[in-house]
Amino acid sequence: MQFFPVFLSAIVVIKDQETKLSSKLKNISEYIAPRVSDYEVVVVVNGGQVSLINEIKELTSEKGIPNLQVYVLTKEVDSDTASWVGLEPSLGDYSVVIDMENDDYELIERMLEEATSGSDVVFASNEQEPPCTLFYRLANSIFNALFKRFNGVNLTKDAPNFRMMSKTVINFILQHKSPVIVYKFLPATGGFAKKNLSYSYQADNASTKKLRHALAKGSKLAFSSTQFPMRVVTLLTLFGAGANLLYSIYVLWVSFMNPNVISGWASLSLQQSGMFVLLSMVLFILGEYILNVVKLANDGPDYHVAAEFTSALITRRNKLNLEDNTNNEG
């Protein structure tokens, strides 16, 4: 076991379906404690019910788990936004985002080794995919292929949710007007040393991902990017221009070969319908992009914290070297 003289923040997002919550958080805390100088476990309750909130509150009591910092959101948000809720107030020299269902927290030691060796961001990819429906897998594969084509980033391999970041990176993200978006696209941000790790971990009781999850995440990722939507528009308009050019050449060729034929009736009909399809797609993408810009400009905050709890047991308080001089007075 290696020891690292750093302060580590572990960010954990939980929802109502989380099972064995107390034991999982205890295991993470007990794993981290002997490996670092100090630590905190930041728990984000992503729109949980009253029963879950009460259970978490109980874990912050004197008989609970030490070094817990809990934030309860008023409503459920996407996983990236929820992760950022915990990252923003984190105190650690390094912060790691953990999905208790799908991530192997025992990889934290290896991630810390890479981080303390000079990597600003350490990503960890699980070679065993979580359970998902066939339609989710298909939609996710198509989206990742398109996203890599236009942005040069494979979100599954280059930007997994299991990641560790230095305080320098978090401070950099905080300087942006929309830090959640920067956090999502962190691999595309230049200037930081990155390291990608791979591991194999069989998730226990992981929830099955469905098509609606892929569509929701894909839409937010695609239209929160500044380049992806407009590049699609550019390609579609370029294709439309090329198709019109080819059709013009075809009309000229028919007119030259057979001046007596009523040229291009069927082809013109097909061309018109095809152009309407392309125009509709272009307008759709532009509309979604404009709606996203309006949302960023006019909407309120991405999240709102309804309640906050802190553990009664804080280990760093016990490490303070204080001397009582009251007996020496007089």
NORTA-V11907 format. One record per pair of residues at least 12 apart in sequence whose C-alpha atoms are under 10 Angstrom apart, sorted by sequence separation. I is the first residue (numbers start at 0). J is the second residue. D is the distance in whole Angstrom. If there is no record, write none. Layout:
i->I j->J d->D
i->I j->J d->D
This chain:
i->28 j->40 d->7
i->55 j->67 d->9
i->72 j->84 d->9
i->95 j->107 d->8
i->109 j->121 d->10
i->110 j->122 d->8
i->142 j->154 d->9
i->143 j->155 d->7
i->250 j->262 d->7
i->251 j->263 d->10
i->11 j->24 d->9
i->27 j->40 d->8
i->42 j->55 d->9
i->56 j->69 d->8
i->71 j->84 d->10
i->82 j->95 d->10
i->83 j->96 d->9
i->110 j->123 d->8
i->143 j->156 d->10
i->169 j->182 d->9
i->172 j->185 d->9
i->249 j->262 d->10
i->250 j->263 d->7
i->55 j->69 d->8
i->70 j->84 d->8
i->82 j->96 d->7
i->109 j->123 d->10
i->168 j->182 d->9
i->249 j->263 d->9
i->25 j->40 d->10
i->55 j->70 d->10
i->70 j->85 d->8
i->82 j->97 d->9
i->95 j->110 d->9
i->139 j->154 d->10
i->140 j->155 d->9
i->11 j->27 d->10
i->24 j->40 d->8
i->55 j->71 d->10
i->69 j->85 d->9
i->82 j->98 d->10
i->95 j->111 d->9
i->107 j->123 d->10
i->139 j->155 d->9
i->250 j->266 d->9
i->52 j->69 d->10
i->68 j->85 d->9
i->79 j->96 d->10
i->94 j->111 d->10
i->106 j->123 d->8
i->168 j->185 d->9
i->246 j->263 d->9
i->249 j->266 d->9
i->250 j->267 d->9
i->9 j->27 d->9
i->24 j->42 d->9
i->52 j->70 d->10
i->93 j->111 d->8
i->9 j->28 d->9
i->52 j->71 d->7
i->68 j->88 d->10
i->78 j->98 d->10
i->103 j->123 d->9
i->246 j->266 d->8
i->68 j->89 d->9
i->93 j->114 d->8
i->102 j->123 d->9
i->246 j->267 d->8
i->9 j->31 d->9
i->93 j->115 d->9
i->102 j->124 d->9
i->103 j->125 d->9
i->8 j->31 d->10
i->92 j->115 d->10
i->102 j->125 d->7
i->160 j->183 d->9
i->168 j->191 d->8
i->7 j->31 d->8
i->40 j->64 d->9
i->47 j->71 d->8
i->101 j->125 d->8
i->159 j->183 d->10
i->167 j->191 d->9
i->246 j->270 d->8
i->7 j->32 d->9
i->40 j->65 d->9
i->41 j->66 d->8
i->42 j->67 d->7
i->43 j->68 d->9
i->44 j->69 d->7
i->45 j->70 d->9
i->46 j->71 d->7
i->47 j->72 d->8
i->48 j->73 d->10
i->95 j->120 d->10
i->158 j->183 d->8
i->39 j->65 d->8
i->40 j->66 d->6
i->41 j->67 d->6
i->42 j->68 d->6
i->43 j->69 d->6
i->44 j->70 d->6
i->45 j->71 d->7
i->46 j->72 d->5
i->47 j->73 d->8
i->48 j->74 d->10
i->93 j->119 d->9
i->94 j->120 d->10
i->95 j->121 d->9
i->96 j->122 d->10
i->101 j->127 d->9
i->158 j->184 d->8
i->7 j->34 d->10
i->38 j->65 d->10
i->39 j->66 d->5
i->40 j->67 d->5
i->41 j->68 d->5
i->42 j->69 d->5
i->43 j->70 d->5
i->44 j->71 d->5
i->45 j->72 d->6
i->46 j->73 d->6
i->47 j->74 d->8
i->93 j->120 d->9
i->95 j->122 d->10
i->101 j->128 d->9
i->102 j->129 d->10
i->158 j->185 d->8
i->159 j->186 d->10
i->243 j->270 d->8
i->7 j->35 d->7
i->38 j->66 d->7
i->39 j->67 d->6
i->40 j->68 d->6
i->41 j->69 d->6
i->42 j->70 d->6
i->43 j->71 d->6
i->44 j->72 d->6
i->45 j->73 d->8
i->46 j->74 d->4
i->47 j->75 d->8
i->101 j->129 d->7
i->157 j->185 d->10
i->158 j->186 d->6
i->242 j->270 d->8
i->243 j->271 d->10
i->2 j->31 d->10
i->5 j->34 d->9
i->6 j->35 d->6
i->7 j->36 d->8
i->8 j->37 d->9
i->9 j->38 d->8
i->10 j->39 d->9
i->11 j->40 d->7
i->12 j->41 d->8
i->13 j->42 d->7
i->14 j->43 d->9
i->15 j->44 d->9
i->37 j->66 d->9
i->38 j->67 d->9
i->39 j->68 d->7
i->40 j->69 d->8
i->41 j->70 d->8
i->42 j->71 d->8
i->43 j->72 d->7
i->44 j->73 d->9
i->45 j->74 d->7
i->46 j->75 d->4
i->100 j->129 d->9
i->101 j->130 d->10
i->154 j->183 d->9
i->157 j->186 d->7
i->158 j->187 d->9
i->164 j->193 d->9
i->2 j->32 d->10
i->3 j->33 d->9
i->4 j->34 d->8
i->5 j->35 d->6
i->6 j->36 d->6
i->7 j->37 d->6
i->8 j->38 d->6
i->9 j->39 d->6
i->10 j->40 d->6
i->11 j->41 d->6
i->12 j->42 d->6
i->13 j->43 d->6
i->14 j->44 d->6
i->15 j->45 d->8
i->44 j->74 d->9
i->45 j->75 d->5
i->46 j->76 d->8
i->125 j->155 d->10
i->126 j->156 d->9
i->154 j->184 d->9
i->157 j->187 d->9
i->2 j->33 d->7
i->3 j->34 d->6
i->4 j->35 d->6
i->5 j->36 d->5
i->6 j->37 d->5
i->7 j->38 d->5
i->8 j->39 d->5
i->9 j->40 d->5
i->10 j->41 d->5
i->11 j->42 d->5
i->12 j->43 d->5
i->13 j->44 d->5
i->14 j->45 d->5
i->15 j->46 d->8
i->16 j->47 d->9
i->20 j->51 d->9
i->44 j->75 d->9
i->45 j->76 d->7
i->124 j->155 d->8
i->125 j->156 d->9
i->163 j->194 d->10
i->239 j->270 d->10
i->242 j->273 d->9
i->243 j->274 d->9
i->1 j->33 d->9
i->2 j->34 d->4
i->3 j->35 d->5
i->4 j->36 d->5
i->5 j->37 d->7
i->6 j->38 d->5
i->7 j->39 d->7
i->8 j->40 d->6
i->9 j->41 d->6
i->10 j->42 d->6
i->11 j->43 d->6
i->12 j->44 d->6
i->13 j->45 d->6
i->14 j->46 d->7
i->15 j->47 d->5
i->45 j->77 d->9
i->124 j->156 d->6
i->152 j->184 d->9
i->154 j->186 d->9
i->162 j->194 d->10
i->242 j->274 d->9
i->0 j->33 d->9
i->1 j->34 d->6
i->2 j->35 d->6
i->3 j->36 d->7
i->4 j->37 d->8
i->5 j->38 d->8
i->6 j->39 d->8
i->7 j->40 d->9
i->8 j->41 d->7
i->9 j->42 d->8
i->10 j->43 d->8
i->11 j->44 d->9
i->12 j->45 d->7
i->13 j->46 d->9
i->14 j->47 d->6
i->15 j->48 d->7
i->21 j->54 d->8
i->25 j->58 d->9
i->32 j->65 d->10
i->45 j->78 d->8
i->123 j->156 d->9
i->124 j->157 d->8
i->153 j->186 d->9
i->162 j->195 d->9
i->0 j->34 d->7
i->1 j->35 d->9
i->2 j->36 d->8
i->3 j->37 d->9
i->13 j->47 d->8
i->14 j->48 d->9
i->15 j->49 d->10
i->17 j->51 d->9
i->20 j->54 d->9
i->21 j->55 d->8
i->24 j->58 d->9
i->32 j->66 d->10
i->122 j->156 d->9
i->123 j->157 d->9
i->124 j->158 d->8
i->125 j->159 d->9
i->150 j->184 d->10
i->152 j->186 d->7
i->162 j->196 d->10
i->239 j->273 d->9
i->240 j->274 d->10
i->15 j->50 d->9
i->16 j->51 d->9
i->20 j->55 d->9
i->29 j->64 d->9
i->45 j->80 d->10
i->46 j->81 d->10
i->122 j->157 d->7
i->123 j->158 d->8
i->124 j->159 d->6
i->151 j->186 d->10
i->152 j->187 d->7
i->239 j->274 d->7
i->15 j->51 d->7
i->21 j->57 d->10
i->28 j->64 d->8
i->29 j->65 d->10
i->45 j->81 d->7
i->122 j->158 d->7
i->123 j->159 d->7
i->124 j->160 d->8
i->125 j->161 d->9
i->151 j->187 d->8
i->157 j->193 d->10
i->159 j->195 d->9
i->184 j->220 d->9
i->238 j->274 d->10
i->14 j->51 d->8
i->15 j->52 d->9
i->21 j->58 d->7
i->28 j->65 d->8
i->44 j->81 d->8
i->45 j->82 d->9
i->121 j->158 d->10
i->122 j->159 d->6
i->123 j->160 d->8
i->124 j->161 d->7
i->150 j->187 d->8
i->157 j->194 d->9
i->158 j->195 d->9
i->183 j->220 d->8
i->13 j->51 d->9
i->20 j->58 d->10
i->25 j->63 d->9
i->26 j->64 d->10
i->28 j->66 d->8
i->43 j->81 d->7
i->121 j->159 d->10
i->122 j->160 d->8
i->123 j->161 d->6
i->124 j->162 d->9
i->157 j->195 d->7
i->236 j->274 d->10
i->239 j->277 d->7
i->25 j->64 d->6
i->28 j->67 d->9
i->42 j->81 d->10
i->43 j->82 d->7
i->45 j->84 d->10
i->122 j->161 d->6
i->123 j->162 d->6
i->156 j->195 d->8
i->157 j->196 d->10
i->180 j->219 d->9
i->184 j->223 d->10
i->238 j->277 d->9
i->239 j->278 d->9
i->24 j->64 d->8
i->25 j->65 d->9
i->42 j->82 d->9
i->43 j->83 d->9
i->44 j->84 d->10
i->121 j->161 d->9
i->122 j->162 d->4
i->123 j->163 d->9
i->156 j->196 d->9
i->180 j->220 d->8
i->183 j->223 d->9
i->184 j->224 d->8
i->41 j->82 d->10
i->43 j->84 d->7
i->44 j->85 d->10
i->121 j->162 d->6
i->122 j->163 d->7
i->156 j->197 d->9
i->183 j->224 d->10
i->236 j->277 d->8
i->21 j->63 d->9
i->22 j->64 d->10
i->42 j->84 d->9
i->43 j->85 d->6
i->120 j->162 d->7
i->121 j->163 d->5
i->122 j->164 d->9
i->181 j->223 d->10
i->235 j->277 d->7
i->236 j->278 d->8
i->21 j->64 d->8
i->24 j->67 d->9
i->41 j->84 d->9
i->42 j->85 d->7
i->43 j->86 d->10
i->120 j->163 d->6
i->121 j->164 d->7
i->180 j->223 d->7
i->181 j->224 d->9
i->235 j->278 d->9
i->41 j->85 d->6
i->119 j->163 d->8
i->120 j->164 d->5
i->121 j->165 d->9
i->179 j->223 d->10
i->180 j->224 d->8
i->236 j->280 d->10
i->40 j->85 d->9
i->41 j->86 d->8
i->118 j->163 d->9
i->119 j->164 d->6
i->120 j->165 d->7
i->232 j->277 d->10
i->235 j->280 d->8
i->236 j->281 d->8
i->118 j->164 d->8
i->119 j->165 d->5
i->177 j->223 d->10
i->232 j->278 d->10
i->235 j->281 d->7
i->41 j->88 d->9
i->118 j->165 d->8
i->119 j->166 d->9
i->120 j->167 d->10
i->234 j->281 d->10
i->41 j->89 d->7
i->117 j->165 d->10
i->119 j->167 d->8
i->120 j->168 d->8
i->232 j->280 d->8
i->233 j->281 d->9
i->40 j->89 d->9
i->41 j->90 d->10
i->114 j->163 d->8
i->119 j->168 d->7
i->231 j->280 d->10
i->232 j->281 d->6
i->39 j->89 d->8
i->113 j->163 d->10
i->114 j->164 d->8
i->115 j->165 d->9
i->119 j->169 d->10
i->231 j->281 d->8
i->232 j->282 d->9
i->39 j->90 d->8
i->114 j->165 d->7
i->232 j->283 d->10
i->38 j->90 d->9
i->39 j->91 d->8
i->110 j->162 d->8
i->111 j->163 d->8
i->229 j->281 d->10
i->232 j->284 d->7
i->38 j->91 d->7
i->41 j->94 d->10
i->110 j->163 d->7
i->111 j->164 d->10
i->228 j->281 d->10
i->231 j->284 d->8
i->232 j->285 d->8
i->37 j->91 d->8
i->38 j->92 d->10
i->40 j->94 d->10
i->41 j->95 d->10
i->107 j->161 d->10
i->110 j->164 d->10
i->231 j->285 d->10
i->37 j->92 d->10
i->38 j->93 d->10
i->39 j->94 d->9
i->40 j->95 d->10
i->41 j->96 d->9
i->106 j->161 d->10
i->107 j->162 d->9
i->229 j->284 d->8
i->38 j->94 d->10
i->107 j->163 d->8
i->228 j->284 d->7
i->229 j->285 d->8
i->12 j->69 d->10
i->104 j->161 d->9
i->228 j->285 d->8
i->8 j->66 d->10
i->9 j->67 d->10
i->10 j->68 d->10
i->11 j->69 d->10
i->12 j->70 d->10
i->13 j->71 d->10
i->102 j->160 d->9
i->103 j->161 d->9
i->10 j->69 d->10
i->101 j->160 d->10
i->102 j->161 d->7
i->228 j->287 d->9
i->229 j->288 d->8
i->8 j->68 d->10
i->101 j->161 d->9
i->228 j->288 d->7
i->14 j->75 d->9
i->227 j->288 d->10
i->98 j->160 d->8
i->222 j->284 d->9
i->97 j->160 d->8
i->98 j->161 d->7
i->222 j->285 d->10
i->225 j->288 d->9
i->96 j->160 d->7
i->97 j->161 d->6
i->122 j->186 d->9
i->223 j->287 d->10
i->224 j->288 d->9
i->13 j->78 d->10
i->95 j->160 d->10
i->96 j->161 d->6
i->97 j->162 d->8
i->120 j->185 d->9
i->222 j->287 d->7
i->223 j->288 d->8
i->12 j->78 d->8
i->95 j->161 d->7
i->96 j->162 d->6
i->97 j->163 d->9
i->120 j->186 d->9
i->221 j->287 d->10
i->222 j->288 d->6
i->12 j->79 d->10
i->95 j->162 d->6
i->96 j->163 d->6
i->221 j->288 d->9
i->222 j->289 d->9
i->224 j->291 d->10
i->225 j->292 d->10
i->13 j->81 d->9
i->94 j->162 d->8
i->95 j->163 d->4
i->96 j->164 d->9
i->222 j->290 d->9
i->223 j->291 d->7
i->12 j->81 d->7
i->13 j->82 d->10
i->94 j->163 d->5
i->95 j->164 d->6
i->218 j->287 d->9
i->222 j->291 d->6
i->223 j->292 d->8
i->11 j->81 d->9
i->12 j->82 d->6
i->27 j->97 d->10
i->93 j->163 d->7
i->94 j->164 d->5
i->95 j->165 d->9
i->222 j->292 d->9
i->10 j->81 d->10
i->11 j->82 d->7
i->12 j->83 d->10
i->93 j->164 d->6
i->94 j->165 d->6
i->119 j->190 d->10
i->120 j->191 d->7
i->121 j->192 d->9
i->122 j->193 d->8
i->123 j->194 d->9
i->124 j->195 d->8
i->125 j->196 d->9
i->126 j->197 d->7
i->127 j->198 d->8
i->128 j->199 d->9
i->129 j->200 d->10
i->138 j->209 d->10
i->139 j->210 d->9
i->142 j->213 d->9
i->146 j->217 d->9
i->10 j->82 d->7
i->12 j->84 d->9
i->27 j->99 d->9
i->92 j->164 d->9
i->93 j->165 d->4
i->94 j->166 d->7
i->119 j->191 d->6
i->120 j->192 d->6
i->121 j->193 d->6
i->122 j->194 d->6
i->123 j->195 d->6
i->124 j->196 d->6
i->125 j->197 d->6
i->126 j->198 d->6
i->127 j->199 d->6
i->128 j->200 d->9
i->129 j->201 d->8
i->130 j->202 d->9
i->135 j->207 d->10
i->136 j->208 d->9
i->138 j->210 d->7
i->142 j->214 d->9
i->219 j->291 d->9
i->223 j->295 d->9
i->10 j->83 d->9
i->12 j->85 d->8
i->31 j->104 d->9
i->34 j->107 d->10
i->35 j->108 d->9
i->91 j->164 d->10
i->92 j->165 d->6
i->93 j->166 d->6
i->118 j->191 d->8
i->119 j->192 d->5
i->120 j->193 d->5
i->121 j->194 d->5
i->122 j->195 d->5
i->123 j->196 d->5
i->124 j->197 d->5
i->125 j->198 d->5
i->126 j->199 d->5
i->127 j->200 d->6
i->128 j->201 d->9
i->129 j->202 d->7
i->135 j->208 d->7
i->136 j->209 d->9
i->137 j->210 d->9
i->138 j->211 d->10
i->139 j->212 d->10
i->140 j->213 d->10
i->10 j->84 d->9
i->11 j->85 d->8
i->30 j->104 d->8
i->31 j->105 d->9
i->34 j->108 d->8
i->91 j->165 d->8
i->92 j->166 d->5
i->93 j->167 d->9
i->94 j->168 d->10
i->117 j->191 d->10
i->118 j->192 d->5
i->119 j->193 d->6
i->120 j->194 d->6
i->121 j->195 d->6
i->122 j->196 d->6
i->123 j->197 d->5
i->124 j->198 d->6
i->125 j->199 d->5
i->126 j->200 d->7
i->127 j->201 d->7
i->128 j->202 d->9
i->129 j->203 d->10
i->130 j->204 d->9
i->131 j->205 d->10
i->134 j->208 d->10
i->135 j->209 d->5
i->136 j->210 d->8
i->139 j->213 d->6
i->143 j->217 d->9
i->146 j->220 d->9
i->150 j->224 d->9
i->10 j->85 d->6
i->11 j->86 d->10
i->24 j->99 d->8
i->30 j->105 d->7
i->91 j->166 d->7
i->92 j->167 d->8
i->93 j->168 d->9
i->94 j->169 d->9
i->117 j->192 d->7
i->118 j->193 d->5
i->119 j->194 d->8
i->120 j->195 d->9
i->121 j->196 d->7
i->122 j->197 d->8
i->123 j->198 d->7
i->124 j->199 d->8
i->125 j->200 d->6
i->126 j->201 d->9
i->127 j->202 d->8
i->129 j->204 d->10
i->130 j->205 d->7
i->131 j->206 d->8
i->132 j->207 d->7
i->133 j->208 d->10
i->134 j->209 d->7
i->135 j->210 d->4
i->138 j->213 d->7
i->139 j->214 d->8
i->142 j->217 d->7
i->146 j->221 d->8
i->9 j->85 d->9
i->10 j->86 d->7
i->23 j->99 d->7
i->27 j->103 d->10
i->31 j->107 d->8
i->35 j->111 d->9
i->90 j->166 d->8
i->93 j->169 d->9
i->117 j->193 d->9
i->118 j->194 d->6
i->124 j->200 d->10
i->125 j->201 d->9
i->129 j->205 d->7
i->130 j->206 d->7
i->131 j->207 d->5
i->132 j->208 d->6
i->133 j->209 d->8
i->134 j->210 d->6
i->135 j->211 d->8
i->137 j->213 d->10
i->138 j->214 d->8
i->142 j->218 d->10
i->145 j->221 d->10
i->150 j->226 d->8
i->8 j->85 d->9
i->9 j->86 d->9
i->23 j->100 d->10
i->27 j->104 d->7
i->30 j->107 d->9
i->31 j->108 d->8
i->34 j->111 d->9
i->89 j->166 d->9
i->92 j->169 d->10
i->117 j->194 d->10
i->118 j->195 d->10
i->125 j->202 d->10
i->129 j->206 d->8
i->130 j->207 d->5
i->131 j->208 d->4
i->132 j->209 d->6
i->133 j->210 d->8
i->134 j->211 d->9
i->135 j->212 d->8
i->136 j->213 d->8
i->139 j->216 d->10
i->149 j->226 d->8
i->150 j->227 d->7
i->8 j->86 d->8
i->26 j->104 d->9
i->27 j->105 d->8
i->30 j->108 d->9
i->82 j->160 d->9
i->86 j->164 d->10
i->114 j->192 d->9
i->129 j->207 d->7
i->130 j->208 d->6
i->131 j->209 d->6
i->132 j->210 d->7
i->135 j->213 d->6
i->139 j->217 d->8
i->142 j->220 d->10
i->149 j->227 d->6
i->10 j->89 d->8
i->20 j->99 d->9
i->26 j->105 d->10
i->114 j->193 d->9
i->129 j->208 d->8
i->130 j->209 d->9
i->131 j->210 d->8
i->134 j->213 d->9
i->135 j->214 d->8
i->138 j->217 d->9
i->142 j->221 d->9
i->148 j->227 d->9
i->149 j->228 d->9
i->8 j->88 d->10
i->9 j->89 d->9
i->27 j->107 d->10
i->86 j->166 d->10
i->89 j->169 d->9
i->113 j->193 d->9
i->114 j->194 d->8
i->147 j->227 d->10
i->150 j->230 d->10
i->8 j->89 d->6
i->18 j->99 d->10
i->23 j->104 d->10
i->79 j->160 d->8
i->88 j->169 d->10
i->113 j->194 d->7
i->146 j->227 d->7
i->149 j->230 d->7
i->7 j->89 d->9
i->8 j->90 d->7
i->9 j->91 d->9
i->17 j->99 d->9
i->18 j->100 d->9
i->78 j->160 d->9
i->87 j->169 d->7
i->113 j->195 d->10
i->145 j->227 d->9
i->149 j->231 d->8
i->7 j->90 d->8
i->8 j->91 d->5
i->17 j->100 d->8
i->86 j->169 d->8
i->87 j->170 d->9
i->113 j->196 d->9
i->6 j->90 d->8
i->7 j->91 d->5
i->8 j->92 d->8
i->9 j->93 d->9
i->10 j->94 d->7
i->11 j->95 d->9
i->12 j->96 d->8
i->110 j->194 d->9
i->6 j->91 d->5
i->7 j->92 d->6
i->8 j->93 d->6
i->9 j->94 d->6
i->10 j->95 d->6
i->11 j->96 d->6
i->12 j->97 d->8
i->13 j->98 d->8
i->87 j->172 d->9
i->110 j->195 d->9
i->5 j->91 d->8
i->6 j->92 d->5
i->7 j->93 d->5
i->8 j->94 d->5
i->9 j->95 d->5
i->10 j->96 d->5
i->11 j->97 d->5
i->12 j->98 d->7
i->13 j->99 d->8
i->83 j->169 d->10
i->87 j->173 d->7
i->110 j->196 d->8
i->145 j->231 d->10
i->5 j->92 d->6
i->6 j->93 d->7
i->7 j->94 d->6
i->8 j->95 d->6
i->9 j->96 d->6
i->10 j->97 d->6
i->11 j->98 d->6
i->12 j->99 d->8
i->13 j->100 d->9
i->86 j->173 d->10
i->109 j->196 d->9
i->4 j->92 d->10
i->5 j->93 d->8
i->6 j->94 d->9
i->7 j->95 d->8
i->8 j->96 d->9
i->9 j->97 d->7
i->10 j->98 d->9
i->11 j->99 d->7
i->83 j->172 d->10
i->106 j->196 d->9
i->87 j->178 d->9
i->106 j->197 d->10
i->87 j->179 d->10
i->106 j->198 d->8
i->9 j->104 d->10
i->83 j->178 d->8
i->84 j->179 d->9
i->103 j->198 d->8
i->83 j->179 d->6
i->86 j->182 d->10
i->102 j->198 d->10
i->103 j->199 d->9
i->82 j->179 d->9
i->83 j->180 d->10
i->102 j->199 d->10
i->103 j->200 d->6
i->9 j->107 d->10
i->80 j->178 d->9
i->81 j->179 d->9
i->102 j->200 d->7
i->103 j->201 d->9
i->80 j->179 d->6
i->83 j->182 d->8
i->101 j->200 d->8
i->102 j->201 d->9
i->103 j->202 d->8
i->79 j->179 d->7
i->80 j->180 d->9
i->82 j->182 d->9
i->83 j->183 d->9
i->101 j->201 d->8
i->102 j->202 d->7
i->79 j->180 d->9
i->100 j->201 d->10
i->101 j->202 d->5
i->102 j->203 d->10
i->80 j->182 d->9
i->100 j->202 d->6
i->101 j->203 d->8
i->79 j->182 d->8
i->80 j->183 d->9
i->99 j->202 d->9
i->100 j->203 d->6
i->101 j->204 d->9
i->7 j->111 d->9
i->79 j->183 d->7
i->99 j->203 d->9
i->100 j->204 d->7
i->101 j->205 d->6
i->3 j->108 d->9
i->100 j->205 d->5
i->101 j->206 d->9
i->2 j->108 d->9
i->5 j->111 d->9
i->99 j->205 d->9
i->100 j->206 d->8
i->1 j->108 d->7
i->0 j->108 d->8
i->1 j->109 d->9
i->3 j->111 d->8
i->2 j->111 d->10
i->3 j->112 d->8
i->1 j->111 d->9
i->2 j->112 d->10
i->5 j->115 d->9
i->1 j->112 d->9
i->4 j->115 d->10
i->3 j->115 d->8
i->177 j->295 d->8
i->176 j->295 d->9
i->179 j->301 d->8
i->177 j->300 d->10
i->177 j->301 d->9
i->77 j->212 d->10
i->79 j->216 d->10
i->77 j->215 d->9
i->78 j->216 d->9
i->77 j->216 d->8
i->77 j->219 d->9
i->10 j->163 d->10
i->9 j->163 d->9
i->8 j->163 d->9
i->7 j->163 d->10
i->8 j->164 d->10
i->7 j->165 d->10
i->18 j->203 d->10
i->18 j->204 d->8
i->17 j->204 d->9
i->18 j->205 d->10
i->17 j->205 d->9
i->16 j->205 d->10
i->17 j->206 d->9
i->16 j->206 d->8
i->84 j->301 d->9
i->84 j->302 d->8
i->83 j->302 d->10
i->84 j->303 d->9
i->81 j->301 d->9
i->84 j->304 d->9
i->80 j->301 d->7
i->81 j->302 d->8
i->80 j->302 d->8
i->77 j->301 d->10
i->76 j->301 d->8
i->77 j->302 d->10
i->76 j->302 d->7
i->75 j->302 d->9
i->76 j->303 d->10
i->74 j->302 d->8
i->73 j->302 d->8
i->74 j->303 d->8
i->72 j->302 d->7
i->73 j->303 d->6
i->74 j->304 d->9
i->72 j->303 d->6
i->73 j->304 d->6
i->74 j->305 d->9
i->71 j->303 d->9
i->72 j->304 d->5
i->73 j->305 d->5
i->70 j->303 d->10
i->71 j->304 d->6
i->72 j->305 d->5
i->73 j->306 d->8
i->70 j->304 d->6
i->71 j->305 d->6
i->72 j->306 d->7
i->69 j->304 d->10
i->70 j->305 d->8
i->71 j->306 d->5
i->72 j->307 d->9
i->70 j->306 d->6
i->71 j->307 d->6
i->69 j->306 d->8
i->70 j->307 d->5
i->71 j->308 d->9
i->69 j->307 d->5
i->70 j->308 d->7
i->68 j->307 d->8
i->69 j->308 d->5
i->70 j->309 d->9
i->68 j->308 d->6
i->69 j->309 d->6
i->67 j->308 d->8
i->68 j->309 d->5
i->69 j->310 d->8
i->67 j->309 d->6
i->68 j->310 d->6
i->66 j->309 d->7
i->67 j->310 d->5
i->65 j->309 d->9
i->66 j->310 d->6
i->67 j->311 d->9
i->65 j->310 d->6
i->66 j->311 d->8
i->67 j->312 d->8
i->64 j->310 d->7
i->65 j->311 d->7
i->66 j->312 d->6
i->67 j->313 d->8
i->63 j->310 d->8
i->64 j->311 d->9
i->65 j->312 d->5
i->66 j->313 d->5
i->60 j->308 d->10
i->62 j->310 d->10
i->63 j->311 d->8
i->64 j->312 d->7
i->65 j->313 d->6
i->66 j->314 d->7
i->59 j->308 d->7
i->60 j->309 d->9
i->61 j->310 d->7
i->62 j->311 d->9
i->63 j->312 d->8
i->64 j->313 d->9
i->65 j->314 d->7
i->66 j->315 d->9
i->58 j->308 d->10
i->59 j->309 d->6
i->60 j->310 d->6
i->61 j->311 d->5
i->62 j->312 d->8
i->65 j->315 d->10
i->56 j->307 d->9
i->57 j->308 d->10
i->58 j->309 d->10
i->59 j->310 d->4
i->60 j->311 d->5
i->61 j->312 d->6
i->56 j->308 d->7
i->58 j->310 d->8
i->59 j->311 d->6
i->60 j->312 d->8
i->61 j->313 d->10
i->55 j->308 d->9
i->56 j->309 d->9
i->57 j->310 d->9
i->58 j->311 d->9
i->59 j->312 d->8
i->52 j->306 d->9
i->56 j->310 d->9
i->45 j->302 d->10
i->46 j->304 d->10
i->45 j->304 d->10
i->46 j->305 d->9
i->44 j->304 d->9
i->43 j->304 d->9
i->44 j->305 d->10
i->44 j->306 d->10
i->44 j->307 d->10
i->43 j->307 d->9
i->42 j->307 d->10
i->42 j->308 d->10
i->41 j->309 d->9
i->40 j->310 d->10
i->39 j->310 d->10
i->39 j->313 d->9
i->38 j->313 d->9
i->39 j->314 d->9
i->37 j->313 d->10
i->38 j->314 d->9
i->39 j->315 d->10
i->37 j->314 d->8
i->38 j->315 d->8
i->37 j->315 d->7
i->36 j->315 d->9
i->37 j->318 d->9
i->32 j->314 d->9
i->36 j->318 d->10
